[in-house]
């Protein structure tokens, strides 16, 4: 933003104009390419619906793909630690140790996806359980924090359910979350696309 304004920071009025210009460009892009947003939404929605019927497969696939990304991240990290300049010996050693951890975790996820799914499910359940408690406590101390308390209670109950049924739910939890996320993302893109089409056909939005 500063570069577009001669190198100086924008004031409040200029920032507001800049924000409106960005919104206008996003709207123009959505109107021009709404078909692609719609197609992407349909694909994600179909993948999510299909995934709901093969949740264990989705879980194992997700864990395996995550393992591949960890290995790639480990290789990149070790390359940076070895060849990047301007680092101290301690920084290089930390980078190498971190990359080795990535590589070990990634290889384990690929070789033992079911065991890795159990570990990740336990971590996920624990995170929901702990953050749920924290959100409830924060909500009670916040004015008009009813929504925060309600959200925290849902997180707490979800985490408690996952932990209470661990490890039996391990083949299901991650896949279910991924499938639901795909369905929500697909529906969101479809809604965006239909909104873009409506704007395109509305004379008020025509340039």
Buried (B, 14 or more C-beta within 10 A) or exposed (E): EEEEEEEEEBEEEBEEEBEEEEEEEEBBEBBEEBEEBBBBBBEBBEBBEEBBEEBBEBBBBBBBEBBEEBBEBBBEBBEBBEEEEEBEEEEBEEBBEBBEEBBEBBBBBBEBBEBBBBBBBBEBBBEBBEBBBEBBBEBEEEEEBEEBBEBBBEBBEBBBBBBEBBEEBBBBBBBBBBBEEBBEBBBBBBEBBBBBBEBBEEEEBEE
